[in-house]
């Protein structure tokens, strides 16, 4: 049986980026079969050193974060600040279909790697750029991470906290992965256009822009200042108490989601055994407009919370599934690693390391005909330097000279 052809087999990608968001894009394209060459300096991407912040051992040979963001890529380590290093980069671009970068505009212009410069020399090139705050406006040159540009500036931290509490804790990668997949979608459309017309395109997104899009429903609703509650709110005062987390008998939380209160009111109250809300006073609580007008949301919320605390998660699981109520247990990461649904949908792969077997997270998109892509570890710094330089036409003597002069770097195995 012949192996299925990968969807992007033959596509060449140059990745000139650090950390997570833009790397996510390159990782997805590599998963689809593209040849993604990541450019790094001798000391490597700072992402290689973030293990202590994530609660992992710092080990170049067992770096699960690096695998997640850079698996299936090749690494060329060169000093792009030198003329010869820049020459190598441009030789790569001579053959590239796509360039991915997260450099800030000033650095790109200074290095002659901005879109306006490159499109003259490479009219077919698809140029994908991811920034913190976008390419325009007063803050375009500010450094941006998902904690700041996405979660804080993008409206998450101030609005999604309980009114009386500090903002939620955030973890790295959440906003970055969202942005990286948005950039991948844009690049794939531009690649199709380039293949059909012979004309390249610039694709741009940012952490800030993506956060605003994600928050679009509520940002738009915020214009109607005479309606509803201004966020942050106390969840007891939510206009729809069915969109809340409920504490079980053993102290775990169950999230329910019933955006249309009216559709679910009678079914949910029946499942909970709160039939008193379906009696003579029902019109005080239904439809939702009456609930809001009568100010009875907190009372209903308290009744639901009190009822949830009388049963275990296992008991509620049976009741809510039977009633076809949208809900989920608020799981921790350790539980996700053992989640049967996640394994059934190929969310994980297993990888052998010197310390033993580890579970790695897969790419989130599945293809039927393409089949599974082997999960290759992320490259070590300069692991493919010699290999890539030879492909570009450099002979052994010249490669040795480049390495000795510290213009190129090869991982010392």
C-alpha positions in Angstrom: 0.0 0.0 0.0 1.5 3.3 -1.1 1.7 6.1 1.5 -0.7 9.0 0.9 0.8 12.1 -0.5 0.8 15.0 2.0 -1.3 18.0 1.0 1.6 20.5 1.0 4.3 18.1 -0.3 6.8 20.1 -2.4 5.9 23.4 -0.8 9.0 25.2 0.7 8.7 27.4 3.8 11.2 29.7 5.5 10.4 30.4 9.1 12.1 33.5 10.5 10.4 33.6 13.9 10.7 33.0 17.6 8.4 31.9 20.4 5.0 30.4 19.7 2.4 32.2 17.4 4.3 32.3 14.1 5.9 28.9 14.9 2.4 27.4 15.3 1.8 28.4 11.6 5.0 26.7 10.5 4.2 23.7 12.6 0.8 23.2 10.9 2.3 23.6 7.4 5.0 21.0 8.3 2.3 18.7 9.5 0.7 19.0 6.0 4.0 18.0 4.4 5.7 21.3 3.6 9.4 21.5 4.0 9.7 24.1 6.8 13.2 25.4 7.4 13.4 27.3 10.7 16.2 29.9 10.9 17.9 30.3 14.4 20.9 32.1 15.8 23.6 30.0 17.5 21.9 30.2 21.0 18.5 29.3 19.5 15.0 30.4 19.9 14.2 31.6 23.5 11.3 29.2 23.5 13.9 26.4 24.0 14.5 27.7 27.5 11.0 28.2 28.9 10.7 24.8 30.7 11.0 26.2 34.3 8.1 28.5 33.7 6.0 25.5 32.6 7.0 23.1 35.3 9.2 20.9 33.2 12.9 19.9 33.4 15.2 22.0 31.1 16.6 19.5 28.7 17.3 20.1 25.0 16.8 16.4 24.3 13.4 16.3 26.0 11.6 19.5 25.3 7.8 18.8 24.9 7.0 22.4 24.2 9.6 22.6 21.4 8.1 19.4 19.9 4.6 20.9 20.0 5.6 24.1 18.2 8.5 22.9 16.0 8.1 19.2 15.3 8.6 18.1 11.6 10.7 21.2 10.8 14.3 21.4 9.9 16.7 23.9 11.5 19.3 26.0 9.8 21.4 28.0 12.3 23.1 31.1 10.7 24.0 34.6 11.8 21.7 36.7 9.6 23.3 39.9 10.8 26.4 39.1 8.6 26.5 39.6 4.9 27.2 35.9 4.2 24.5 34.8 6.6 22.0 37.1 4.9 23.2 35.7 1.5 22.3 32.2 2.7 18.9 33.4 3.8 18.2 34.9 0.4 19.3 31.8 -1.4 16.6 30.0 0.7 14.1 32.6 -0.3 15.0 32.1 -4.0 13.3 28.6 -3.7 10.7 29.4 -1.1 6.9 29.5 -1.6 6.2 31.0 1.9 8.0 33.2 4.4 6.7 33.3 8.0 8.0 35.9 10.4 7.2 37.6 13.7 9.9 40.2 13.5 8.9 43.7 14.2 8.6 46.1 11.3 11.7 48.2 12.1 13.9 45.1 12.2 12.5 43.8 8.9 13.1 47.0 7.1 16.6 47.3 8.5 17.4 43.8 7.2 15.7 44.3 3.8 13.2 41.6 4.7 10.0 43.8 4.7 7.3 42.8 2.3 7.7 45.9 0.0 11.3 45.0 -0.6 10.9 41.3 -1.0 8.0 41.4 -3.3 10.1 43.1 -6.0 12.6 40.2 -6.0 10.1 37.4 -5.2 6.8 38.3 -6.8 5.3 34.8 -6.2 6.2 34.7 -2.5 3.5 34.4 0.1 4.6 36.6 3.0 3.0 35.8 6.4 3.6 38.0 9.4 2.4 37.8 12.9 2.9 40.7 15.4 1.7 41.7 18.9 -0.4 44.7 18.0 -0.7 44.9 14.2 1.5 46.7 11.7 -0.1 50.2 12.1 -1.0 52.6 14.8 0.9 54.1 17.8 1.7 50.7 19.4 2.8 48.8 16.3 6.4 48.6 17.6 5.6 47.4 21.1 6.8 43.9 22.1 3.8 41.6 22.4 3.0 38.2 24.0 -0.3 36.6 24.4 -0.4 37.5 28.1 -0.3 41.2 27.2 -1.5 41.8 23.6 -4.1 39.0 23.6 -5.4 38.4 27.2 -4.9 41.9 28.7 -5.2 44.4 25.8 -7.7 42.1 24.0 -10.4 42.3 26.8 -10.1 38.9 28.5 -8.6 39.7 31.9 -10.8 42.7 32.8 -14.1 41.2 31.6 -13.9 37.5 32.4 -13.0 37.8 36.0 -15.4 37.8 38.9 -16.2 41.4 39.7 -14.7 41.1 43.2 -11.7 39.1 42.2 -8.3 39.4 40.5 -8.1 38.4 36.8 -7.8 34.7 36.0 -4.4 33.1 35.7 -3.3 32.6 32.1 -0.9 30.1 30.6 1.4 30.5 27.6 0.3 29.4 24.1 -3.4 29.8 24.3 -3.6 33.0 22.4 -0.6 32.2 20.3 -2.1 29.0 19.0 -5.3 30.8 18.0 -3.3 33.5 16.2 -1.0 31.0 14.5 -3.9 29.0 13.1 -5.5 32.2 11.8 -2.3 33.0 10.0 -2.1 29.5 8.6 -5.6 29.9 7.2 -4.7 33.2 5.5 -1.4 31.8 4.1 -3.1 28.7 2.6 -5.6 31.0 0.8 -2.7 33.2 -0.5 -0.7 30.1 -1.5 -3.7 28.9 -3.6 -3.9 32.4 -5.2 -0.1 32.4 -5.9 -0.2 28.9 -7.5 -3.2 30.0 -9.8 -2.1 33.5 -10.7 1.7 33.6 -10.1 1.2 36.5 -7.8 2.2 36.5 -4.1 0.5 38.2 -1.2 1.1 39.6 2.2 -0.9 37.9 5.0 -1.0 39.7 8.4 -2.6 39.1 11.7 -1.7 39.9 15.3 -2.4 38.8 18.9 -4.4 41.9 19.5 -6.5 41.7 16.3 -7.3 38.1 16.9 -8.4 38.7 20.5 -10.8 41.5 19.4 -12.3 39.1 16.8 -12.7 36.4 19.4 -14.4 38.9 21.7 -16.5 40.3 18.8 -20.0 39.4 20.1 -19.4 41.1 23.5 -17.4 44.0 22.1 -20.3 44.8 19.8 -22.8 44.4 22.5 -20.9 46.8 24.7 -22.3 49.6 22.5 -25.7 49.1 24.0 -25.0 50.8 27.4 -28.7 50.9 28.4 -29.0 47.1 28.4 -27.5 44.4 30.6 -24.7 44.6 33.1 -21.3 46.1 32.4 -18.5 43.5 32.7 -16.8 42.4 34.9 -19.9 41.0 36.7 -20.6 38.8 39.6 -21.9 35.6 37.9 -24.9 35.6 40.2 -26.1 38.7 38.4 -25.6 37.3 34.9 -28.6 38.0 32.7 -28.7 34.3 31.9 -27.9 32.1 35.0 -27.7 29.0 32.8 -24.3 30.1 31.6 -22.4 29.3 34.8 -20.2 26.8 36.7 -21.8 24.8 39.4 -20.1 23.2 42.4 -20.7 19.5 43.0 -20.9 17.6 46.3 -17.2 16.7 46.1 -16.2 20.3 45.3 -15.7 19.9 41.5 -17.2 22.3 39.0 -19.6 21.6 36.1 -20.1 24.2 33.4 -23.4 24.4 31.7 -24.1 26.3 28.4 -27.6 27.2 27.4 -27.4 30.4 25.4 -31.1 30.4 24.8 -32.5 30.3 28.3 -36.1 30.0 27.1 -35.4 26.8 25.1 -33.9 25.0 28.1 -35.8 26.4 31.0 -38.4 23.7 31.6 -36.0 20.9 30.7 -33.2 22.1 33.0 -35.5 22.8 35.9 -37.1 19.3 35.5 -33.7 17.6 35.4 -32.6 19.4 38.6 -35.8 18.6 40.3 -36.5 22.3 40.9 -40.1 21.9 39.8 -41.3 24.8 42.1 -40.0 27.1 39.4 -42.5 25.5 36.9 -45.6 26.1 39.0 -47.8 29.1 39.6 -44.8 31.5 39.7 -43.3 30.3 36.4 -44.1 33.5 34.6 -41.8 35.4 37.0 -38.8 33.3 35.8 -39.9 32.7 32.2 -39.2 33.9 29.6 -35.8 35.4 30.3 -37.1 38.9 29.8 -39.3 38.4 32.8 -36.5 36.9 34.9 -34.4 40.0 34.2 -37.2 42.5 34.7 -38.1 40.9 38.1 -34.5 40.8 39.2 -34.8 37.1 40.1 -31.7 35.8 38.4 -29.7 35.7 41.7 -32.4 33.7 43.4 -32.6 31.2 40.6 -28.7 31.0 40.5 -28.6 30.3 44.3 -31.3 27.6 44.0 -29.4 25.8 41.2 -26.0 26.0 43.1 -27.6 24.7 46.2 -29.1 21.7 44.3 -25.8 20.9 42.5 -24.0 20.6 45.9 -26.3 17.7 46.8 -25.0 15.3 44.2 -21.6 14.0 42.9 -20.2 14.5 39.5 -21.0 10.9 38.5 -24.7 11.5 39.5 -24.9 14.8 37.6 -23.3 13.2 34.6 -26.0 10.6 34.4 -28.8 13.2 34.9 -27.6 15.8 32.5 -26.8 13.4 29.7 -30.2 11.9 30.0 -31.8 15.4 29.8 -29.6 16.4 26.9 -28.3 19.4 28.7 -25.0 20.9 27.3 -22.4 20.6 30.1 -18.9 19.5 30.9 -16.8 18.8 34.0 -14.1 21.4 34.5 -11.1 19.1 34.0 -7.5 19.6 34.9 -4.5 18.9 32.6 -3.7 15.6 34.3 -7.3 14.4 33.5 -7.0 15.5 29.9 -4.0 13.2 29.4 -6.3 10.3 30.2 -9.5 11.6 28.5 -11.0 8.8 26.5 -12.7 11.3 24.1 -9.3 13.0 23.4 -7.6 9.7 22.6 -10.5 8.5 20.4 -10.0 11.7 18.3 -6.3 11.4 18.0 -5.5 14.4 20.2 -2.3 12.8 21.4 0.8 10.9 20.3 3.3 9.0 22.3 7.0 9.8 22.0 10.0 7.9 23.5 12.6 10.0 25.4 15.7 8.9 27.4 13.5 9.3 30.6 10.7 7.2 29.1 7.5 7.5 27.2 5.8 10.9 27.1 2.4 12.1 25.6 2.5 14.9 23.1 -0.4 16.9 21.8 -1.3 16.5 18.1 -2.3 19.1 15.6 -6.0 19.9 15.9 -7.1 19.3 12.3 -7.7 15.9 10.7 -7.6 14.8 7.1 -9.1 11.6 5.8 -7.2 10.8 2.6 -3.8 12.3 3.7 -3.5 9.8 6.6 -1.4 10.3 9.7 1.8 12.4 9.6 4.7 10.9 11.5 5.4 13.1 14.6 9.0 14.0 14.3 10.8 15.8 17.2 11.6 19.5 16.9 15.1 20.0 15.5 18.1 20.7 17.7 19.9 24.1 17.1 21.6 23.8 13.7 20.7 20.1 13.4 20.2 20.5 9.6 22.6 23.3 8.9 25.0 21.2 6.8 22.2 19.4 5.0 20.4 22.6 4.0 23.6 24.4 3.0 24.5 21.5 0.7 21.0 21.7 -0.9 21.8 25.4 -1.6 25.0 24.4 -3.4 27.7 25.0 -0.8 30.5 22.5 -0.8 32.2 20.9 2.2 35.1 23.4 2.2 32.8 26.4 2.2 30.5 24.9 4.8 33.5 24.3 7.1 34.6 27.9 6.6 31.2 29.2 7.4 31.1 27.1 10.6 34.6 28.1 11.7 33.8 31.8 11.1 30.6 31.4 13.3 28.4 32.5 10.4 26.8 29.0 10.5 26.4 26.7 13.4 26.0 22.9 13.5 24.7 21.0 16.5 27.5 19.1 18.2 26.0 15.6 18.4 
